[in-house]
Amino acid sequence: MYTKIEYVWLDGYKPEPNLRSKIKITNNVIDNISIEIRDKILLQNLVSDYVVEQPKKSKLIFKKKKIVNSFESKVDGLINDYIVSDDTSVIENFILINCVETTDKNKFCEVVLAYYFTLNNTDKIIELIKYLVTEQVLFKSNFSRGLLSLYNLGNEYNQNKENLLLQTLKNLGITKGLETLLGKHNIEIII
């Protein structure tokens, strides 16, 4: 049995919010339960990170599914494209459209920096960071906060990559929070 679900909300646009809606047609097990539509939507949102493992007569058993952060996936894709093409315009447009809030910009920087630590050749990411800061697409504070957030996750990183990154950030004038990281990880930068 297929069910049509319509979710309606105000989008928070200023000065006057718009009424928005989303329609979903689904064959989900939850949709086939005989409860009110509002309760179905609430139940779906509650278990959105789960999949039905085995439906029983009066009981649903849910299994946790792996959550994929779409923002991080998009940023990873943009970085991969940049590494191949050297085109920063797509990244600039993404930041302009999707990173309106400071927290989004900080998260973008965190993802870029996390990506930096996974690469063998880090030159492209260093170039990207320099470009984004010098062109004021992102600010020094965004990278500083992104880096602090990354380190607060408690991961250990390659010492040489840390030194190169911190040296680059220091040369760009990004110092807020870096002293804390330098002391915490016993890193000395000689300029």
Backbone bond lengths (Angstrom), bond angles and torsions (degrees), N, CA, C in turn:
res aa  C-N    CA-C-N  psi(-1)  N-CA   C-N-CA  omega(-1)  CA-C   N-CA-C  phi
1 M - - - 1.450 - - 1.530 108.69 -
2 Y 1.315 115.82 128.76 1.459 121.31 178.60 1.524 109.25 -95.44
3 T 1.334 114.69 144.18 1.456 120.45 -178.21 1.522 109.17 -127.42
4 K 1.333 116.01 140.92 1.460 121.50 175.46 1.527 107.19 -101.01
5 I 1.324 115.39 124.87 1.463 121.25 179.53 1.518 107.34 -118.90
6 E 1.335 116.91 131.00 1.458 120.63 176.15 1.518 108.29 -120.79
7 Y 1.311 114.90 125.69 1.460 122.09 178.54 1.520 106.85 -110.64
8 V 1.327 118.02 126.43 1.460 123.08 -176.06 1.533 108.34 -119.76
9 W 1.363 116.51 137.77 1.454 120.77 179.64 1.522 109.97 -153.75
10 L 1.339 115.03 166.01 1.462 122.29 171.84 1.517 106.89 -95.08
11 D 1.342 117.95 133.12 1.457 120.73 -172.19 1.526 115.01 -81.91
12 G 1.310 118.70 -4.56 1.462 120.67 177.06 1.514 113.95 78.30
13 Y 1.318 118.14 9.36 1.463 122.18 179.27 1.519 109.30 -63.43
14 K 1.333 118.15 140.10 1.459 122.92 179.55 1.517 108.33 -107.63
15 P 1.271 121.44 143.68 1.461 130.35 7.09 1.536 113.33 -83.69
16 E 1.313 117.53 -16.68 1.456 119.10 -177.25 1.533 108.84 -130.26
17 P 1.348 117.54 119.04 1.466 119.35 -178.79 1.527 111.87 -68.60
18 N 1.327 115.08 150.04 1.454 121.57 177.15 1.523 109.79 -101.11
19 L 1.301 116.07 147.77 1.453 121.49 175.07 1.520 107.59 -82.59
20 R 1.311 116.83 123.40 1.460 121.91 -177.96 1.522 108.67 -120.09
21 S 1.300 116.28 158.23 1.457 119.39 176.40 1.515 110.40 -150.15
22 K 1.312 114.21 159.05 1.447 121.08 178.82 1.523 106.83 -137.34
23 I 1.312 116.30 131.93 1.457 120.67 179.80 1.515 108.30 -112.59
24 K 1.328 115.34 135.14 1.447 120.47 179.54 1.522 108.47 -131.03
25 I 1.302 115.93 128.25 1.460 120.59 173.92 1.512 105.93 -107.57
26 T 1.316 116.11 124.74 1.449 119.76 -170.72 1.522 112.57 -140.23
27 N 1.295 114.58 160.50 1.459 122.80 175.01 1.525 108.34 -119.53
28 N 1.311 117.00 34.00 1.452 124.17 -175.69 1.526 110.56 -73.84
29 V 1.321 115.68 147.39 1.465 120.84 178.71 1.519 110.80 -59.90
30 I 1.316 117.37 -39.80 1.465 120.88 -179.36 1.521 110.56 -61.68
31 D 1.321 115.57 -37.24 1.462 119.46 -179.20 1.522 112.76 -65.37
32 N 1.296 116.46 -23.59 1.460 120.30 -177.73 1.526 113.07 -87.56
33 I 1.326 116.76 -1.77 1.465 120.51 176.06 1.523 108.60 -76.65
34 S 1.302 117.45 141.98 1.471 121.79 -178.20 1.523 110.35 -85.40
35 I 1.343 115.55 77.63 1.467 121.26 173.59 1.520 107.69 -136.78
36 E 1.326 115.87 169.61 1.467 119.86 -178.86 1.525 110.59 -64.32
37 I 1.326 115.11 152.01 1.469 121.63 -176.14 1.529 111.50 -59.52
38 R 1.329 117.42 -38.83 1.464 121.25 178.92 1.527 110.07 -60.60
39 D 1.319 116.94 -44.12 1.466 121.08 179.62 1.521 111.48 -66.60
40 K 1.327 116.88 -35.00 1.461 120.19 177.17 1.521 110.89 -63.90
41 I 1.330 116.59 -44.29 1.464 120.74 -179.80 1.522 110.20 -63.99
42 L 1.313 116.56 -43.88 1.465 120.12 177.85 1.526 110.90 -61.78
43 L 1.319 116.71 -42.45 1.457 120.95 179.35 1.528 111.07 -64.86
44 Q 1.326 117.39 -41.22 1.466 120.49 178.25 1.522 111.15 -63.35
45 N 1.334 116.56 -43.28 1.462 119.30 178.34 1.521 111.49 -64.19
46 L 1.318 115.89 -36.57 1.456 121.06 -179.85 1.527 111.11 -65.37
47 V 1.316 117.08 -39.00 1.457 120.91 -175.94 1.531 112.38 -107.65
48 S 1.327 117.59 21.67 1.469 120.41 -176.59 1.519 112.48 -62.80
49 D 1.315 117.69 -23.20 1.463 120.94 178.61 1.521 112.03 -90.13
50 Y 1.315 116.68 11.79 1.453 122.16 -177.24 1.518 110.39 -126.95
51 V 1.305 116.19 158.51 1.456 121.76 171.94 1.522 107.12 -121.76
52 V 1.332 115.46 151.63 1.453 119.19 178.31 1.521 107.73 -72.73
53 E 1.315 115.25 119.96 1.455 119.80 -179.56 1.518 110.89 -83.62
54 Q 1.326 115.41 -46.46 1.450 118.82 -177.77 1.524 109.25 -156.63
55 P 1.327 118.08 107.08 1.456 118.81 178.26 1.525 110.86 -70.58
56 K 1.316 115.68 136.35 1.469 122.19 176.00 1.522 107.29 -112.20
57 K 1.319 117.08 176.96 1.470 120.74 -177.64 1.523 111.78 -55.55
58 S 1.303 117.67 -59.59 1.459 119.86 -176.90 1.521 111.77 -116.81
59 K 1.312 116.71 11.79 1.454 120.40 -174.85 1.519 109.86 -137.47
60 L 1.336 116.19 137.25 1.458 121.28 174.07 1.522 108.13 -106.40
61 I 1.311 117.13 134.47 1.454 121.56 177.99 1.526 106.92 -108.93
62 F 1.332 115.54 125.15 1.454 120.95 -176.85 1.522 110.27 -110.25
63 K 1.318 114.80 145.24 1.455 121.76 177.44 1.524 108.12 -121.52
64 K 1.313 116.17 132.37 1.464 121.42 -179.07 1.518 110.04 -62.55
65 K 1.339 116.29 132.14 1.457 119.63 176.44 1.516 109.25 -107.32
66 K 1.313 115.93 159.10 1.454 121.45 -179.14 1.521 109.09 -69.96
67 I 1.312 115.40 129.96 1.461 121.21 -179.19 1.523 108.63 -90.14
68 V 1.300 115.69 128.13 1.459 121.23 176.45 1.524 107.24 -108.44
69 N 1.304 116.05 119.42 1.453 120.57 180.00 1.528 108.22 -78.29
70 S 1.317 115.66 112.35 1.468 119.41 -175.11 1.531 111.72 -66.50
71 F 1.328 117.79 -34.07 1.462 120.44 178.71 1.529 109.53 -61.97
72 E 1.333 115.87 -49.26 1.459 119.95 -179.93 1.521 111.42 -63.83
73 S 1.321 117.01 -38.30 1.466 120.49 178.15 1.525 111.31 -63.54
74 K 1.336 116.32 -40.83 1.461 120.07 178.45 1.526 111.20 -64.43
75 V 1.330 115.88 -43.59 1.462 119.93 179.86 1.532 109.89 -64.25
76 D 1.327 117.61 -42.74 1.464 120.59 176.89 1.527 110.94 -57.85
77 G 1.328 115.85 -43.64 1.467 120.50 178.57 1.521 111.92 -62.46
78 L 1.327 115.87 -41.93 1.469 120.20 178.53 1.525 111.21 -63.06
79 I 1.322 116.16 -41.05 1.468 119.81 -179.70 1.525 110.20 -66.23
80 N 1.333 116.13 -42.60 1.474 118.93 177.28 1.519 110.82 -59.08
81 D 1.335 116.93 -43.96 1.462 120.79 178.47 1.529 111.03 -62.66
82 Y 1.319 116.57 -42.18 1.462 120.93 179.51 1.524 111.17 -61.98
83 I 1.320 116.83 -42.66 1.462 120.73 -178.54 1.527 110.60 -60.47
84 V 1.329 116.35 -37.16 1.466 120.78 -179.98 1.525 111.87 -78.18
85 S 1.342 116.76 -41.25 1.469 119.72 -169.89 1.526 115.91 -104.42
86 D 1.306 119.20 -16.67 1.474 123.77 -174.23 1.527 112.48 62.69
87 D 1.314 118.03 18.61 1.462 122.64 -177.99 1.533 109.54 -95.18
88 T 1.324 115.87 113.52 1.464 120.16 -179.43 1.524 112.90 -90.45
89 S 1.321 117.74 -9.82 1.472 119.90 -175.13 1.527 112.73 -62.22
90 V 1.328 117.21 -37.10 1.468 120.13 179.61 1.526 109.82 -66.94
91 I 1.317 116.07 -39.69 1.475 120.05 178.30 1.524 110.19 -65.78
92 E 1.326 116.69 -43.51 1.470 120.38 178.16 1.526 111.16 -59.87
93 N 1.326 117.21 -44.75 1.473 120.69 178.69 1.519 111.38 -63.73
94 F 1.332 117.38 -40.59 1.460 121.01 178.70 1.525 110.26 -60.63
95 I 1.322 116.39 -45.56 1.464 120.70 -179.77 1.523 110.06 -64.09
96 L 1.314 117.09 -44.06 1.467 121.86 179.98 1.526 111.53 -59.50
97 I 1.333 117.07 -42.33 1.465 121.48 -175.38 1.525 112.66 -86.70
98 N 1.333 117.39 -42.69 1.466 121.05 -170.86 1.524 115.12 -101.74
99 C 1.306 117.64 -10.10 1.467 120.24 -177.50 1.522 109.85 -121.73
100 V 1.307 115.87 59.93 1.456 120.89 -178.69 1.527 110.34 -74.03
101 E 1.321 115.97 -42.98 1.462 121.35 -179.08 1.530 110.45 -81.84
102 T 1.320 115.90 151.84 1.464 121.47 178.56 1.519 111.19 -59.65
103 T 1.319 117.18 -39.29 1.465 120.08 -178.97 1.530 111.01 -62.89
104 D 1.335 117.00 -34.37 1.467 120.62 177.29 1.526 110.77 -68.65
105 K 1.315 116.00 -39.99 1.468 119.83 177.56 1.528 110.63 -64.41
106 N 1.331 115.54 -41.86 1.468 119.97 177.72 1.525 110.47 -61.81
107 K 1.334 116.39 -42.54 1.466 120.99 179.27 1.524 109.98 -64.75
108 F 1.321 117.80 -41.51 1.464 121.64 176.49 1.530 109.41 -56.16
109 C 1.327 116.58 -47.43 1.464 121.10 -179.85 1.527 110.84 -63.28
110 E 1.316 116.94 -39.76 1.462 120.88 177.96 1.532 110.57 -59.86
111 V 1.328 116.53 -44.44 1.469 120.86 -179.43 1.528 110.45 -66.21
112 V 1.335 116.98 -42.13 1.472 120.39 178.21 1.525 110.13 -61.44
113 L 1.317 116.73 -43.88 1.464 120.35 -178.78 1.528 111.34 -68.63
114 A 1.318 117.19 -37.69 1.472 120.27 176.34 1.526 109.78 -62.99
115 Y 1.325 116.19 -39.87 1.455 121.74 178.12 1.530 110.49 -63.90
116 Y 1.316 115.02 -39.20 1.468 121.51 178.47 1.527 110.89 -53.80
117 F 1.340 116.32 -43.55 1.460 119.92 -176.87 1.527 113.55 -72.29
118 T 1.336 117.72 -13.81 1.463 120.10 179.97 1.526 112.39 -92.08
119 L 1.318 118.10 -12.79 1.466 121.49 -175.74 1.525 112.27 -87.29
120 N 1.332 114.77 150.91 1.464 119.67 171.46 1.519 110.28 -80.78
121 N 1.334 116.40 -45.63 1.463 121.53 178.26 1.523 107.91 -101.64
122 T 1.306 115.79 108.02 1.465 121.06 -172.91 1.530 113.17 -96.32
123 D 1.326 117.42 -0.72 1.466 120.86 -175.30 1.527 112.50 -57.40
124 K 1.318 117.14 -41.43 1.473 121.22 -177.71 1.525 111.50 -62.71
125 I 1.321 117.09 -41.13 1.467 120.22 -179.41 1.526 109.58 -69.03
126 I 1.320 117.05 -39.23 1.468 120.47 176.58 1.530 109.67 -60.65
127 E 1.336 116.69 -44.19 1.471 120.70 177.44 1.526 110.99 -60.87
128 L 1.328 116.18 -42.53 1.465 120.84 179.77 1.518 111.07 -62.83
129 I 1.311 117.25 -45.09 1.468 121.25 179.24 1.533 109.91 -60.11
130 K 1.322 116.31 -47.20 1.470 120.14 179.35 1.523 110.67 -59.50
131 Y 1.317 116.83 -44.76 1.462 121.08 -179.22 1.531 111.03 -62.39
132 L 1.322 117.13 -48.59 1.466 120.78 -176.31 1.530 111.91 -62.56
133 V 1.337 116.39 -35.32 1.470 119.78 179.26 1.521 111.10 -77.29
134 T 1.333 118.25 -46.34 1.469 120.05 -177.01 1.526 111.69 -67.30
135 E 1.330 117.69 -32.64 1.465 121.18 177.85 1.529 111.94 -86.87
136 Q 1.301 117.03 1.97 1.467 124.99 178.90 1.530 113.11 56.23
137 V 1.333 115.36 33.15 1.464 120.36 171.61 1.525 107.78 -71.91
138 L 1.323 115.29 -40.79 1.465 123.13 172.26 1.524 106.74 -126.73
139 F 1.311 115.13 161.63 1.456 119.55 -177.64 1.521 110.68 -106.60
140 K 1.308 115.03 162.00 1.449 121.17 179.67 1.525 110.92 -56.05
141 S 1.327 115.87 -39.64 1.469 119.86 -178.28 1.523 111.87 -64.26
142 N 1.355 117.67 -31.03 1.463 120.24 177.65 1.522 110.67 -63.90
143 F 1.337 116.39 -43.58 1.465 119.25 179.29 1.519 111.28 -70.36
144 S 1.318 116.46 -37.97 1.457 119.94 178.13 1.530 110.40 -61.07
145 R 1.323 116.53 -48.20 1.474 120.29 -179.69 1.529 111.67 -68.99
146 G 1.336 116.40 -36.70 1.464 119.62 176.53 1.513 111.55 -62.27
147 L 1.330 116.24 -40.73 1.459 120.86 179.15 1.529 111.07 -68.42
148 L 1.328 116.35 -42.77 1.463 119.57 177.56 1.524 110.90 -61.03
149 S 1.307 116.40 -42.40 1.463 121.35 178.32 1.524 110.66 -62.20
150 L 1.319 116.49 -41.53 1.459 121.64 179.16 1.530 110.52 -62.99
151 Y 1.310 117.07 -44.01 1.462 120.54 179.66 1.525 112.18 -70.01
152 N 1.322 116.61 -29.21 1.467 119.29 178.49 1.526 112.51 -68.59
153 L 1.341 116.86 -14.65 1.464 120.00 175.37 1.521 111.17 -72.38
154 G 1.332 116.80 -14.93 1.462 121.28 174.56 1.516 115.14 85.55
155 N 1.317 118.98 12.41 1.466 120.92 179.52 1.524 110.64 -79.38
156 E 1.306 115.80 151.69 1.460 121.80 175.00 1.529 108.19 -99.60
157 Y 1.330 116.82 142.27 1.456 121.15 -177.18 1.515 110.57 -127.21
158 N 1.319 115.82 162.25 1.447 123.65 178.68 1.528 109.41 -59.07
159 Q 1.331 115.86 126.47 1.467 121.96 -175.51 1.529 112.19 -60.09
160 N 1.334 117.74 -41.80 1.465 120.56 -179.80 1.523 111.41 -65.20
161 K 1.326 116.25 -40.86 1.468 119.86 178.02 1.527 110.54 -66.52
162 E 1.336 116.07 -39.47 1.471 119.81 176.84 1.518 110.43 -59.48
163 N 1.322 116.17 -47.87 1.468 120.34 -178.92 1.522 111.86 -60.33
164 L 1.335 116.79 -45.71 1.460 120.93 -179.82 1.525 110.86 -62.96
165 L 1.315 116.54 -44.87 1.466 120.37 179.86 1.521 111.35 -64.33
166 L 1.317 117.09 -48.62 1.461 120.32 -178.59 1.525 111.18 -64.70
167 Q 1.329 116.89 -36.49 1.470 120.64 176.17 1.530 110.43 -62.71
168 T 1.335 115.73 -44.78 1.468 120.63 178.86 1.521 110.73 -61.31
169 L 1.327 116.55 -47.00 1.462 120.38 -179.51 1.527 110.94 -63.31
170 K 1.312 116.28 -40.59 1.467 120.29 178.83 1.535 110.20 -63.93
171 N 1.342 117.33 -41.07 1.467 121.21 178.64 1.531 111.79 -65.23
172 L 1.323 116.75 -28.98 1.467 120.83 177.30 1.531 111.69 -80.47
173 G 1.328 116.13 -4.94 1.457 119.91 179.32 1.520 112.89 91.10
174 I 1.302 117.02 13.85 1.461 120.02 178.58 1.517 107.23 -88.90
175 T 1.314 115.85 101.53 1.460 119.45 -177.46 1.516 112.87 -118.13
176 K 1.340 117.54 -22.46 1.460 120.02 -176.76 1.527 109.94 -62.19
177 G 1.298 115.56 119.22 1.451 120.51 178.66 1.518 114.18 87.82
178 L 1.331 116.89 -18.80 1.466 118.83 -177.93 1.525 111.79 -70.20
179 E 1.321 116.50 -35.34 1.456 119.08 179.21 1.523 110.49 -59.71
180 T 1.327 115.92 -38.90 1.464 120.87 178.18 1.519 109.94 -61.97
181 L 1.325 116.94 -45.66 1.462 121.12 -179.69 1.524 111.46 -66.07
182 L 1.328 115.58 -41.10 1.464 119.30 -179.77 1.521 110.44 -61.26
183 G 1.330 116.22 -44.44 1.455 119.92 179.33 1.526 112.28 -68.24
184 K 1.302 116.71 -40.65 1.465 122.10 -177.74 1.521 111.37 -63.25
185 H 1.319 117.23 -37.10 1.452 121.28 -175.91 1.524 113.41 -105.64
186 N 1.343 115.99 13.71 1.473 121.57 178.84 1.522 112.58 50.78
187 I 1.311 115.97 46.88 1.457 121.67 179.97 1.516 108.50 -106.16
188 E 1.321 115.78 129.25 1.459 120.52 177.41 1.512 108.25 -114.14
189 I 1.325 115.32 127.13 1.461 119.95 178.41 1.519 108.24 -108.97
190 I 1.307 114.38 126.58 1.469 120.49 178.82 1.515 107.10 -108.60
191 I 1.315 115.65 120.15 1.472 120.98 -178.14 1.505 109.56 -100.78
